[in-house]
Amino acid sequence: MRLDDFDPNINVEDQRGRGGGMFGGGGGLGGGGMLFAFLPMVFSRFGCLGVGVLLVVALFFSGGLGMLGGLGTQQGAPTQVSQQSGTDAQSSCAVNAESKASCNAFSSAQTTWARIFQASNARFQAPKLVFYSGQGQSGCGAAQSAMGPFYCPTDQGIYLDTDFFQELSQRFHAQGDFAQDYVIAHEFGHHIQNLLGTSDQVARIQRQSSEREGNAASVRLELQADCYAGVWAAANKDRLEAGDVEEGMTAANAIGDDTLQREAQGRVVPDSFTHGSSAQRMQWLKRGLESGDPSACDTFADAQ
């Protein structure tokens, strides 16, 4: 995808090289921050597989959303903490090729959604993109590589350790620039859900219902973020190149709950799904791509 012109005025925070802490701070979990100390152990083997309760509790207390199936570094793998960091968007986005690609996709998503909101006479508030290496801090608690990319509604931040893209390409064979763009666009989709109040609705469902119902609500939230990623791509179809759509579909297929469960534990447990099956994720990404219409992304109205 031809994205090479990020807006230098986007809100970028760079925590790389700062060391980071283990537990939450700044409006995060407080005493509940201990929960996030255990998340790397849980998420390092493909996220929410078999740990639906923990994810629901984490979402309830922290509001952290959209870890794309919890894909992150393997437990026990050495973490290389980069000492490179920037002081503003321009320098942070220039740290490496992955940083620049992330800023390009983030900036494009911001411009696209600001335009969509303006057309609907709705108020748009831009999020921030936060780079960290190994571990960092978010308004939802500790940010750690094993959690994968995620969105924190507390501080409206999209948190990213760009080393994730290596695993996406090498371990899950989801290669190409559009696969990376899809990751950013998906997390930006969670920001849109936060602005529209959808995230709060799902949080209420999770607090008031059973684990199974809470998981089902989480699936719908994640599939809608996939659809929103497709809407963004459709709005920028003049930037798409041959093979981009296939790259996105490959990524969506690779991080479906059923695919990850089958690889991790040799069996599939649909009631524990929190992000959706591979077929569902591809379906809703495709719907967004083909419609280009956010209203077509009502996963809560459509039967799954």
Disulfide bonds with the S-S distance in Angstrom:
Cys93-Cys103 1.93
Cys140-Cys152 2.08
Cys227-Cys297 2.05
